[in-house]
Amino acid sequence: MKLRKGKSKDKAFITQAAYEFQKFGPYHEIIPRWFDDPWIQTFILELERPVGFIMLGPMFTSFWQPTIDVTAIYVVPEYRKKGLGTFLLKAAEKFSRKEGYRYLRAHVGFENKKALALFKKADFVIKKKIDNYYPSGLGAYELRKDLRRKEEGNET
Ligand SMILES: CC(C)(COP(=O)(O)OP(=O)(O)OC[C@H]1O[C@@H](n2cnc3c(N)ncnc32)[C@H](O)[C@@H]1OP(=O)(O)O)[C@@H](O)C(=O)NCCC(=O)NCCS
């Protein structure tokens, strides 16, 4: 298993995966745009082929702040529930800590039970409940992890 930075050849994989996020809005366009955004870093998880990715970067502003966002995390359906999502999040934590960020943040749709369970298991805590967060009108929880609290994780 290999984790590497995204390259232009990964664009087709990212674009195809992005269709799964369509219920939240036009993410089949937004996610490929994030892939091209120099402020957003994409890491690809590869076995014999790409099987997942995580995107990290500032969601709301482009100037430096103590918080970095998981803008997207994805594992191909046939490789889910095998710990790969957790692996991607752990790698994101390591990268963000190294880059000097204090908080890792994510927004997860109210009804996205799998993703909520993934982040909670990784010791993210719910900070806000935001109605109408997505372009589709669906709401999201804002979750955050304090990267300085390495072992205990939870703040609340
Ligand atoms: C969310 C996603 C990345 C999880 O990836 P994954 O590789 O399956 O995650 P893991 O195997 O590391 O699972 C971690 C934990 O998440 C939870 N989880 C994952 N899939 C679940 C499911 N189908 N049902 C319930 N809980 C689930 C469990 O708590 C699991 O821990 P456990 O296996 O010890 O029970 C994957 O389902 C996905 O790509 N979904 C579509 C895209 C998406 O919704 N992304 C998140 C947008 S914010």
The ligand as an SDF file (V2000), in Angstrom:
LIG
                    3D

 48 50  0  0  0  0  0  0  0  0999 V2000
  -16.5200    7.4440    4.6700 C   0  0  0  0  0  0  0  0  0  0  0  0
  -15.4950    6.5060    4.0280 C   0  0  0  0  0  0  0  0  0  0  0  0
  -14.2840    7.3400    3.5560 C   0  0  0  0  0  0  0  0  0  0  0  0
  -15.0290    5.5040    5.1010 C   0  0  0  0  0  0  0  0  0  0  0  0
  -13.9420    4.7460    4.5630 O   0  0  0  0  0  0  0  0  0  0  0  0
  -13.5920    3.2670    5.1030 P   0  0  0  0  0  0  0  0  0  0  0  0
  -12.3020    2.8690    4.4790 O   0  0  0  0  0  0  0  0  0  0  0  0
  -14.7600    2.3830    4.8980 O   0  0  0  0  0  0  0  0  0  0  0  0
  -13.3990    3.5390    6.6500 O   0  0  0  0  0  0  0  0  0  0  0  0
  -12.7730    2.5240    7.7300 P   0  0  0  0  0  0  0  0  0  0  0  0
  -12.7820    1.1330    7.2090 O   0  0  0  0  0  0  0  0  0  0  0  0
  -11.4830    3.0870    8.1950 O   0  0  0  0  0  0  0  0  0  0  0  0
  -13.8560    2.6270    8.8690 O   0  0  0  0  0  0  0  0  0  0  0  0
  -13.6480    3.4050   10.0310 C   0  0  0  0  0  0  0  0  0  0  0  0
  -14.8690    3.4280   10.8940 C   0  0  0  0  0  0  0  0  0  0  0  0
  -15.9000    4.1420   10.2060 O   0  0  0  0  0  0  0  0  0  0  0  0
  -17.1630    3.5230   10.5310 C   0  0  0  0  0  0  0  0  0  0  0  0
  -17.7550    2.9950    9.3050 N   0  0  0  0  0  0  0  0  0  0  0  0
  -17.1790    2.8590    8.0770 C   0  0  0  0  0  0  0  0  0  0  0  0
  -18.0630    2.3180    7.2210 N   0  0  0  0  0  0  0  0  0  0  0  0
  -19.2150    2.0890    7.9130 C   0  0  0  0  0  0  0  0  0  0  0  0
  -20.4690    1.5490    7.5720 C   0  0  0  0  0  0  0  0  0  0  0  0
  -20.7380    1.0880    6.3450 N   0  0  0  0  0  0  0  0  0  0  0  0
  -21.4150    1.4910    8.5440 N   0  0  0  0  0  0  0  0  0  0  0  0
  -21.1650    1.9420    9.7890 C   0  0  0  0  0  0  0  0  0  0  0  0
  -19.9630    2.4580   10.1670 N   0  0  0  0  0  0  0  0  0  0  0  0
  -19.0020    2.5380    9.2450 C   0  0  0  0  0  0  0  0  0  0  0  0
  -16.8840    2.4560   11.5440 C   0  0  0  0  0  0  0  0  0  0  0  0
  -16.9160    3.0320   12.8310 O   0  0  0  0  0  0  0  0  0  0  0  0
  -15.4620    2.0710   11.1830 C   0  0  0  0  0  0  0  0  0  0  0  0
  -14.7730    1.4890   12.2380 O   0  0  0  0  0  0  0  0  0  0  0  0
  -14.8570   -0.1210   12.4520 P   0  0  0  0  0  0  0  0  0  0  0  0
  -14.5160   -0.7540   11.1250 O   0  0  0  0  0  0  0  0  0  0  0  0
  -13.8490   -0.3810   13.5250 O   0  0  0  0  0  0  0  0  0  0  0  0
  -16.2760   -0.3880   12.8430 O   0  0  0  0  0  0  0  0  0  0  0  0
  -16.1280    5.7070    2.8480 C   0  0  0  0  0  0  0  0  0  0  0  0
  -17.3250    5.0980    3.2900 O   0  0  0  0  0  0  0  0  0  0  0  0
  -16.4590    6.5820    1.6330 C   0  0  0  0  0  0  0  0  0  0  0  0
  -15.5980    6.8240    0.7780 O   0  0  0  0  0  0  0  0  0  0  0  0
  -17.7070    7.0720    1.5370 N   0  0  0  0  0  0  0  0  0  0  0  0
  -18.1390    7.8990    0.3840 C   0  0  0  0  0  0  0  0  0  0  0  0
  -17.5310    9.2660    0.4220 C   0  0  0  0  0  0  0  0  0  0  0  0
  -17.8780   10.0200    1.6970 C   0  0  0  0  0  0  0  0  0  0  0  0
  -18.9980    9.9970    2.1730 O   0  0  0  0  0  0  0  0  0  0  0  0
  -16.8850   10.7290    2.2290 N   0  0  0  0  0  0  0  0  0  0  0  0
  -17.0320   11.5270    3.4090 C   0  0  0  0  0  0  0  0  0  0  0  0
  -17.5440   12.8680    3.0500 C   0  0  0  0  0  0  0  0  0  0  0  0
  -17.3660   13.9420    4.4230 S   0  0  0  0  0  0  0  0  0  0  0  0
  1  2  1  0
  2  3  1  0
  2  4  1  0
  2 36  1  0
  4  5  1  0
  5  6  1  0
  6  7  2  0
  6  8  1  0
  6  9  1  0
  9 10  1  0
 10 11  2  0
 10 12  1  0
 10 13  1  0
 13 14  1  0
 14 15  1  0
 15 16  1  0
 15 30  1  0
 16 17  1  0
 17 18  1  0
 17 28  1  0
 18 19  1  0
 18 27  1  0
 19 20  2  0
 20 21  1  0
 21 22  1  0
 21 27  2  0
 22 23  1  0
 22 24  2  0
 24 25  1  0
 25 26  2  0
 26 27  1  0
 28 29  1  0
 28 30  1  0
 30 31  1  0
 31 32  1  0
 32 33  2  0
 32 34  1  0
 32 35  1  0
 36 37  1  0
 36 38  1  0
 38 39  2  0
 38 40  1  0
 40 41  1  0
 41 42  1  0
 42 43  1  0
 43 44  2  0
 43 45  1  0
 45 46  1  0
 46 47  1  0
 47 48  1  0
M  END
$$$$
